[in-house]
Amino acid sequence: MSQDAQTPAAPGTAAQGSSPSSGRYYCGPRSALAEVHRQRRDLLRRACSRHTRRQHLLQPEDLRHVLVDDAHSLLYCYVPKVACTNWKRVLLALSGRGPGDPRAIPAHEAHAPGRLPSLADFSPAEVNRRLRAYLAFLFVREPFERLASAYRNKLQRPWGATFQRRFGTGIVRRLRPRPGPDALVRGHDVRFDEFLAYLLDPRTRRDGPFNEHWERAHALCHPCRLRYDVVGKFETLAEDAAFVLSLVGAPGLRFPEPPSRARAAGRDRAARLFRDISPFYQQRLYGLYRMDFLLFNYSVPSYLRLR
């Protein structure tokens, strides 16, 4: 992208028209939830100023995770393992590309390539126009809970066979001293400590970006370059999803949120997995995901031993 097309280089003007503080999406008295989201935006802006340095110009591929709903003037940056399947279902329902009830849309259809346009598919001028005028939002999650969820779903569960062959076999080959022949073929038994060692191995980053399921949220959505009007959180998913849908004029559309016990189980799982990791590796891993903790105002988990 040229500097002119690179609106993210100047986030203060990129989405000025869609900023909630401008009043476009907020009419009447400010609700308590609207105030929560204003505070989140302010915290994000201050964290970006404090913790980011000179950044590269974003290329079209950097916008691949930002999905577009032109009918509702909506931009959504999806982060895997943060209810993105259900948000894609909702966008398909909103845009008329699927049934009106998001829960009726199979997961494989929600993720099918081309079902939802990406901001990367448009010309620089069209990218800039949408960034200026559309409501932009993303959803984030406590980084280590998200990481534990990615490990469980992609490298532990039987339905993760494709990921196990693609990534698990390489992890086993590189990091396990005496791997068995079955593990070398299937990659089905990667331990959590092996997965973390793979993430921390410099060779992994030299091979290319992380897979989107364990890539840092800020590296997928560039929140210090793109202005997001709503920063939703997995921990307050129901309230934040309803808030977004009310802003786009679809308050009757029900977001298919997971049961609260599933979120509690995710917290317990992360604590259980990380307690078996040495303080040295906990510290290094926190350093790797530190920007997500800082930008989205997450505290250091109590189960970590960083001191």
C-alpha positions as CSV (number, residue, x, y, z in Angstrom):
1,M,0.0,0.0,0.0
2,S,1.2,3.5,-0.7
3,Q,1.4,6.0,2.2
4,D,-1.7,7.7,0.9
5,A,-3.6,4.4,1.0
6,Q,-2.0,3.4,4.2
7,T,-4.7,5.0,6.4
8,P,-3.7,2.9,9.4
9,A,-0.5,5.0,9.5
10,A,-2.7,7.8,10.7
11,P,-5.4,6.2,12.9
12,G,-6.6,9.5,14.2
13,T,-8.1,10.3,10.8
14,A,-8.7,6.8,9.5
15,A,-11.9,6.2,11.4
16,Q,-12.8,9.6,12.6
17,G,-16.2,9.4,11.0
18,S,-17.0,6.1,12.8
19,S,-15.7,7.0,16.2
20,P,-18.4,6.5,18.8
21,S,-17.3,9.8,20.4
22,S,-18.3,11.5,17.3
23,G,-22.0,10.7,18.0
24,R,-22.7,8.8,14.8
25,Y,-23.6,5.6,16.7
26,Y,-24.5,7.2,20.0
27,C,-27.6,9.2,20.5
28,G,-29.2,10.3,23.7
29,P,-27.8,9.8,27.2
30,R,-24.6,7.7,27.3
31,S,-25.3,4.3,28.8
32,A,-23.1,2.6,31.4
33,L,-22.0,0.1,28.8
34,A,-21.1,2.8,26.3
35,E,-18.9,4.4,29.0
36,V,-17.2,1.0,29.6
37,H,-16.3,0.9,25.9
38,R,-15.1,4.5,25.9
39,Q,-12.8,3.7,28.7
40,R,-11.5,0.6,26.9
41,R,-10.7,2.7,23.8
42,D,-8.9,5.3,25.9
43,L,-6.9,2.6,27.7
44,L,-6.0,1.1,24.3
45,R,-4.9,4.5,22.9
46,R,-2.8,5.3,25.9
47,A,-1.2,1.8,25.8
48,C,-0.4,2.2,22.2
49,S,1.3,5.5,22.8
50,R,3.3,4.1,25.7
51,H,4.4,0.8,24.3
52,T,4.6,1.0,20.6
53,R,7.5,2.4,18.5
54,R,7.9,3.1,14.8
55,Q,5.8,0.6,12.9
56,H,5.9,-0.8,9.4
57,L,3.3,0.3,6.9
58,L,0.5,-2.1,6.7
59,Q,0.1,-4.2,3.5
60,P,-3.1,-5.6,2.1
61,E,-2.4,-8.9,3.7
62,D,-2.3,-7.3,7.1
63,L,-6.0,-6.5,6.6
64,R,-7.0,-10.0,5.8
65,H,-8.6,-10.6,9.2
66,V,-10.9,-7.5,9.0
67,L,-14.2,-8.6,7.6
68,V,-16.6,-6.3,5.9
69,D,-20.4,-5.9,6.0
70,D,-21.2,-3.1,3.6
71,A,-24.9,-3.2,4.2
72,H,-24.5,-2.3,7.9
73,S,-21.3,-0.2,7.5
74,L,-19.4,-2.7,9.7
75,L,-15.8,-3.9,10.1
76,Y,-15.0,-6.9,12.3
77,C,-11.5,-8.1,12.9
78,Y,-11.7,-11.7,13.9
79,V,-9.3,-13.4,16.4
80,P,-9.5,-17.2,16.4
81,K,-10.5,-18.7,19.8
82,V,-12.5,-15.6,20.7
83,A,-16.0,-16.6,19.5
84,C,-15.1,-15.8,15.9
85,T,-17.1,-18.7,14.5
86,N,-20.3,-17.2,16.0
87,W,-19.4,-13.7,14.9
88,K,-19.0,-15.0,11.4
89,R,-22.4,-16.7,11.6
90,V,-23.9,-13.4,12.8
91,L,-22.3,-11.5,9.9
92,L,-23.6,-14.0,7.4
93,A,-27.1,-13.7,8.9
94,L,-26.9,-9.9,8.9
95,S,-25.8,-9.7,5.3
96,G,-28.4,-12.2,4.1
97,R,-25.7,-14.8,3.1
98,G,-27.1,-17.3,5.5
99,P,-30.3,-18.1,7.5
100,G,-31.6,-15.4,9.8
101,D,-30.8,-17.4,12.8
102,P,-27.0,-17.6,13.2
103,R,-27.2,-20.8,15.1
104,A,-28.5,-22.6,11.9
105,I,-25.3,-21.8,10.0
106,P,-22.8,-24.7,10.2
107,A,-19.3,-23.9,11.4
108,H,-17.7,-25.0,8.2
109,E,-19.9,-22.6,6.2
110,A,-19.1,-19.8,8.5
111,H,-15.3,-20.3,7.9
112,A,-15.6,-21.1,4.1
113,P,-13.3,-18.9,2.1
114,G,-15.0,-16.1,0.3
115,R,-18.3,-16.2,2.3
116,L,-17.4,-12.9,3.9
117,P,-15.4,-10.2,2.1
118,S,-12.2,-9.0,3.7
119,L,-10.8,-5.5,3.8
120,A,-7.8,-6.8,2.0
121,D,-10.0,-7.5,-1.0
122,F,-10.5,-3.8,-1.8
123,S,-8.5,-1.1,-3.5
124,P,-6.6,1.4,-1.3
125,A,-9.2,4.1,-1.9
126,E,-12.0,1.7,-0.9
127,V,-10.1,0.6,2.2
128,N,-9.7,4.2,3.3
129,R,-13.3,5.0,2.7
130,R,-14.5,2.1,4.8
131,L,-12.0,2.9,7.6
132,R,-13.3,6.4,7.8
133,A,-17.0,5.7,7.7
134,Y,-17.7,2.2,9.2
135,L,-18.1,1.0,12.7
136,A,-15.1,-1.2,13.5
137,F,-14.9,-3.7,16.3
138,L,-12.9,-6.7,17.5
139,F,-13.1,-9.2,20.4
140,V,-10.2,-10.2,22.5
141,R,-9.5,-12.7,25.3
142,E,-7.1,-13.2,28.1
143,P,-4.0,-14.3,26.1
144,F,-3.0,-17.4,28.0
145,E,-6.6,-18.7,28.2
146,R,-6.8,-18.2,24.4
147,L,-3.5,-20.0,23.9
148,A,-4.6,-22.9,26.1
149,S,-7.8,-23.2,24.1
150,A,-5.9,-23.3,20.8
151,Y,-3.7,-26.0,22.1
152,R,-6.6,-28.1,23.3
153,N,-8.7,-27.7,20.2
154,K,-6.0,-28.0,17.5
155,L,-3.3,-30.3,19.0
156,Q,-5.2,-32.4,21.6
157,R,-8.6,-33.2,20.3
158,P,-9.4,-35.9,17.7
159,W,-11.0,-33.3,15.4
160,G,-7.6,-31.5,15.2
161,A,-6.0,-34.2,13.0
162,T,-5.3,-31.8,10.2
163,F,-3.4,-29.4,12.6
164,Q,-1.7,-32.3,14.3
165,R,-0.3,-33.5,11.0
166,R,0.6,-30.0,9.8
167,F,2.1,-28.7,13.1
168,G,2.3,-31.5,15.5
169,T,4.6,-33.7,13.5
170,G,7.0,-30.8,13.0
171,I,7.0,-30.0,16.7
172,V,7.7,-33.6,17.6
173,R,10.4,-33.9,15.1
174,R,12.2,-30.8,16.2
175,L,11.8,-30.9,20.0
176,R,11.3,-34.5,21.1
177,P,14.6,-36.3,21.7
178,R,13.3,-39.8,20.7
179,P,9.9,-39.5,19.0
180,G,8.1,-42.7,18.2
181,P,7.1,-43.5,14.6
182,D,3.4,-42.9,15.2
183,A,4.0,-39.4,16.6
184,L,6.2,-38.6,13.6
185,V,3.4,-39.5,11.2
186,R,0.3,-38.2,13.2
187,G,1.6,-35.5,15.5
188,H,-1.3,-36.4,17.8
189,D,0.4,-36.3,21.2
190,V,2.2,-33.0,21.4
191,R,2.6,-32.0,25.1
192,F,1.9,-28.4,26.2
193,D,5.5,-27.8,27.2
194,E,6.5,-28.9,23.6
195,F,4.0,-26.5,22.1
196,L,5.3,-23.6,24.2
197,A,8.9,-24.5,23.3
198,Y,7.9,-24.4,19.6
199,L,6.4,-20.9,20.0
200,L,9.5,-19.7,21.7
201,D,11.9,-21.3,19.3
202,P,13.5,-18.5,17.1
203,R,13.3,-20.9,14.1
204,T,9.5,-20.9,14.3
205,R,9.4,-17.1,13.6
206,R,12.0,-17.4,10.9
207,D,9.7,-19.8,9.1
208,G,7.0,-17.2,8.9
209,P,4.2,-15.7,11.1
210,F,2.5,-17.8,13.7
211,N,-0.7,-19.6,12.7
212,E,-3.7,-17.4,13.4
213,H,-4.9,-19.6,16.2
214,W,-1.9,-18.7,18.4
215,E,-0.8,-15.5,16.7
216,R,-1.1,-12.5,19.1
217,A,-4.3,-10.5,18.7
218,H,-2.5,-7.2,18.1
219,A,-0.6,-8.8,15.3
220,L,-3.8,-9.9,13.6
221,C,-5.9,-6.8,14.1
222,H,-3.3,-3.9,14.4
223,P,-5.2,-2.0,17.1
224,C,-2.5,0.7,17.2
225,R,-2.9,1.4,13.5
226,L,-6.6,0.9,13.0
227,R,-9.1,2.6,15.2
228,Y,-11.6,0.3,16.8
229,D,-14.9,1.7,18.0
230,V,-15.7,-1.3,20.2
231,V,-13.1,-3.5,21.9
232,G,-15.2,-6.5,23.0
233,K,-14.0,-9.1,25.5
234,F,-14.6,-12.8,25.7
235,E,-15.1,-12.4,29.4
236,T,-18.1,-10.1,28.8
237,L,-19.2,-11.7,25.6
238,A,-23.0,-11.5,26.0
239,E,-23.1,-7.9,27.0
240,D,-20.5,-6.7,24.4
241,A,-22.1,-8.7,21.6
242,A,-25.6,-7.2,22.4
243,F,-24.0,-3.8,22.5
244,V,-22.5,-4.1,19.0
245,L,-25.7,-5.5,17.5
246,S,-27.7,-2.6,19.0
247,L,-25.2,-0.1,17.4
248,V,-25.8,-1.6,13.9
249,G,-29.6,-1.6,14.3
250,A,-30.1,-5.4,14.9
251,P,-30.9,-5.6,18.6
252,G,-33.3,-8.5,18.0
253,L,-30.6,-10.7,16.5
254,R,-29.4,-13.1,19.2
255,F,-25.7,-13.8,19.5
256,P,-25.1,-17.6,20.0
257,E,-22.8,-17.3,22.9
258,P,-21.2,-20.3,24.6
259,P,-22.4,-21.3,28.1
260,S,-20.8,-19.5,31.0
261,R,-19.5,-22.8,32.3
262,A,-17.4,-23.2,29.2
263,R,-15.6,-19.9,29.9
264,A,-15.0,-21.0,33.5
265,A,-13.6,-24.3,32.3
266,G,-11.2,-22.3,30.0
267,R,-9.8,-20.4,32.9
268,D,-9.3,-23.5,34.9
269,R,-7.6,-25.3,32.0
270,A,-5.1,-22.5,31.4
271,A,-4.2,-22.4,35.1
272,R,-3.8,-26.2,35.2
273,L,-1.6,-26.2,32.1
274,F,0.7,-23.3,33.0
275,R,1.3,-24.5,36.6
276,D,3.4,-27.3,35.2
277,I,5.6,-24.9,33.2
278,S,8.8,-23.6,34.8
279,P,9.0,-20.0,35.9
280,F,11.8,-19.4,33.3
281,Y,9.5,-20.5,30.4
282,Q,6.5,-18.7,31.9
283,Q,8.5,-15.5,31.9
284,R,9.6,-15.9,28.3
285,L,6.1,-16.7,27.2
286,Y,4.7,-13.7,29.0
287,G,7.2,-11.6,27.1
288,L,6.0,-13.1,23.8
289,Y,2.4,-12.2,24.5
290,R,3.1,-9.1,26.6
291,M,1.6,-6.6,24.2
292,D,-1.8,-8.3,24.2
293,F,-1.8,-8.1,28.0
294,L,-0.9,-4.4,27.9
295,L,-3.0,-3.2,25.0
296,F,-6.2,-4.9,26.2
297,N,-5.7,-4.3,29.9
298,Y,-5.3,-7.9,31.1
299,S,-3.6,-8.5,34.4
300,V,-0.8,-11.1,34.8
301,P,-2.5,-14.4,35.7
302,S,-2.2,-15.3,39.4
303,Y,-0.9,-18.8,38.6
304,L,2.2,-17.4,36.9
305,R,5.5,-17.3,38.8
306,L,7.2,-14.4,37.2
307,R,9.3,-13.1,40.1
